[in-house]
Amino acid sequence: MSKQEQSALAGCRLFSGLDPAGLDELLMLLGAQRRGYFQNELLLRPEEASGRMGILLDGRAQVLREEYSGARTLLTELEPGDLFGEAFACAASGPLPTDVCVRAAGGCRVLWIDFHRALSPHILPAEMQSALVTNMLAVLAEKDLLLSRRIGHLSKRSTREKLLSYLFEQYQLCGNRSFSIPFDRQHLADYLCVDRSAMSTALGKLRDEGLVLFCRNRFTLTDRFLRGFEEDD
């Protein structure tokens, strides 16, 4: 296992608290398989739910909702160490129709594992199995919270309010008024389900009003911005 893979897997929530020295054996027991993908190649197709889930080893990937019309909505961006497909792996015993897919945002490699093997008492030691199941529950809970926060942004009526909500959330998560976001302008517009041009206009107005400073994906919230949220509270 390369150092890059070790780093990605060490950051994967699924393996939290497990002995890194035993990771190779664990992956073998879980039937782990590595596969490389090209940019725009599908990692997980909408109709697939085979009990497998993936861990991004390197590169970037995107979880997208693809509409029948061809329009796409960005749900989240994946980075090395991120887990995906876990909801289908846990919930389904066969294919489920869905409009959600995972697509490579550039060349990337994925480690696929069979979570059904983790549930078998005849494959994993009891202590290891208990740790994996506990970690999986934590992963599902954390992603449910992320979804709830996103719904909170999308529930705002205007593009301006959605931006304010998202930027304040990033400030709270980072604990710093200066932070970088994982999106470029188009991806941020897709994430917030707004028009890119309208979002750029709203960002310009926030800057002109002395609320936000930004350069590309780096943002700084001003005292005036933060006072506004404190007053709302």
Summary of the structure (lengths in Angstrom):
residues: 233
radius of gyration: 19.8
end to end distance: 49.6
largest distance: 63.2
contacts: 661
relative contact order: 0.13
helix: 46%
strand: 23%
